[in-house]
Amino acid sequence: MFRFLTICLFAALCFSCGNPSEEKTELKLSTEFKDYWYSGEAEITSYDLEQARYGEIREGEAVLIYVTEDFLPDEQVKANTKNEENISVLKLNATKNFITGIYPYSVMQSSFYPLNGEEHALKVSTSIQEWCGQVYMQLNNRKNFNLTSHSYFAGEADQEIEIEKIPLENEIWNRLRIEHDKLPTGEFKMLPSFEYLRFSHQPVKAYSASGEYFTTDEFNVYQLTYPELKRELKIYYSRTFPFTIEKWEESYPSGFGENAQVLTTKAIKKQRLKSDYWNKNSNKDLPLRQKLDLN
């Protein structure tokens, strides 16, 4: 009996990671899109990272993990079983790891973007850990955006914030993979990335931004600019489906007070693979990290 229950639980978990339902999808998703994203595998891409922090550039690694999965609309968590109320989402887990002097930083941002035609991400969360402490932010898409933030910094300890629905920088990375040519352009209000808000200790609010597209010899580029924050983000992505993210650059003042100077964080693709990684948790699967060129 125990073995039967274990098998059932394992099957449910595997379904929730990489085999979402397509029935309720309302966006006009192409066959090409469905074949790629509903294959039961995630897309995993590793990047060489040059991260600006405390007025210096630090070497590290970044990983983007994209996967479709079923999402519970009320609880706003991953669904473990099939249900007609589930929403199919494209999830991005974005990680960074780098060293500042003696101590390490670990960053993870997650965004869940619906494939049923809804306008904004259903949920965004960010956690940052380093030896001084940890911070966590979460946004839930309800009647408005409800944000919870916890931090070890004075003045940021525990916050509950509600803001009207506006474009989210965190969701841009999902939308680019779904409808790459429909990102916001011109001038608008946007909530910057949670990583940036916590790294720079900026108030959690809407900021004036502008968006534009341009091309290079190799890639399409989407650029965001925040004049008030003196910040610019460029995402370089492939010109054809599946519009893979090949590199990005993020520039803003780094350092303290008058000594802060504009530095540019850069991430450049190393390797990419498709995998049902949630089933690859044995020691025998360690060579997959070598394929991704991960330390």
Secondary structure as UniProt FT lines:
FT   HELIX           2..18
FT   TURN            23..24
FT   HELIX           31..37
FT   STRAND          42..53
FT   TURN            54..55
FT   STRAND          56..71
FT   TURN            73..75
FT   TURN            84..85
FT   STRAND          87..100
FT   TURN            101..102
FT   STRAND          103..114
FT   STRAND          123..130
FT   TURN            131..132
FT   STRAND          133..141
FT   STRAND          145..150
FT   TURN            154..155
FT   STRAND          158..163
FT   HELIX           169..178
FT   TURN            180..181
FT   STRAND          186..191
FT   HELIX           194..200
FT   STRAND          207..215
FT   STRAND          220..226
FT   TURN            227..230
FT   STRAND          231..237
FT   TURN            241..242
FT   STRAND          245..254
FT   HELIX           257..259
FT   STRAND          261..275
FT   HELIX           277..279
FT   HELIX           283..285
FT   HELIX           287..291
FT   TURN            292..293
//
